[in-house]
């Protein structure tokens, strides 16, 4: 029997030449299949083979294995939310199955994160204040801090004049988080705008966010804005 692959072709042999009986081009392609997050579920393909001939029909499907996740979609060289999904091979393909984190609150905090710290996976849990550090739980999620540890908190630890032209803002950063500095002319009106900043005293001022390094960081801004209130945003 013949299953349209380079392998298991019985009387027709097991090499690419045998495949030309059914696929005259003799062209074979690689299909690479991945999942993300890798611990949220498994992905499968059928038939299973090292390579696939032109126009061979393929099937892929995914199963969720982790609580607080659900099926999302296929991305890469296959774009669909169908599960299972089928397609015909015409080129090398890299396909990733995305699993979506479930969120049961309006703040977008994933349930798995709340459950990790023993917090209710609902709106009350996201709005709660587990460690009484001044930041509710959903704020701690976006800041990358620990909601059950009052010592883990996102605050400006120092605002000082660093030179004749620049102010220095010090804070404890979290690896991979993005930070920007904002200022306002009137703290009551709330008209906050982004400020150019630099990670070094003499460096060029840029609009791009500063990326956390998992330790104390200092951001420099123009001191001509020193009369304004400052704040920092993180995501």
HELIX and SHEET records of a PDB file:
HELIX    1   1 UNK A   10  UNK A   12  5                                   3    
HELIX    2   2 UNK A   16  UNK A   19  1                                   4    
HELIX    3   3 UNK A  111  UNK A  116  1                                   6    
HELIX    4   4 UNK A  123  UNK A  127  1                                   5    
HELIX    5   5 UNK A  137  UNK A  143  1                                   7    
HELIX    6   6 UNK A  223  UNK A  225  5                                   3    
SHEET    1   A 2 UNK A  28  UNK A  29  0                                        
SHEET    2   A 2 UNK A  52  UNK A  53 -1                                        
SHEET    1   B 3 UNK A  31  UNK A  36  0                                        
SHEET    2   B 3 UNK A  93  UNK A 101  1                                        
SHEET    3   B 3 UNK A  69  UNK A  76 -1                                        
SHEET    1   C 3 UNK A  41  UNK A  46  0                                        
SHEET    2   C 3 UNK A  57  UNK A  64 -1                                        
SHEET    3   C 3 UNK A  85  UNK A  88 -1                                        
SHEET    1   D 3 UNK A 156  UNK A 161  0                                        
SHEET    2   D 3 UNK A 166  UNK A 172 -1                                        
SHEET    3   D 3 UNK A 216  UNK A 222 -1                                        
SHEET    1   E 3 UNK A 192  UNK A 195  0                                        
SHEET    2   E 3 UNK A 178  UNK A 184 -1                                        
SHEET    3   E 3 UNK A 210  UNK A 211 -1                                        
SHEET    1   F 3 UNK A 192  UNK A 195  0                                        
SHEET    2   F 3 UNK A 178  UNK A 184 -1                                        
SHEET    3   F 3 UNK A 229  UNK A 234 -1                                        
END                                                                             
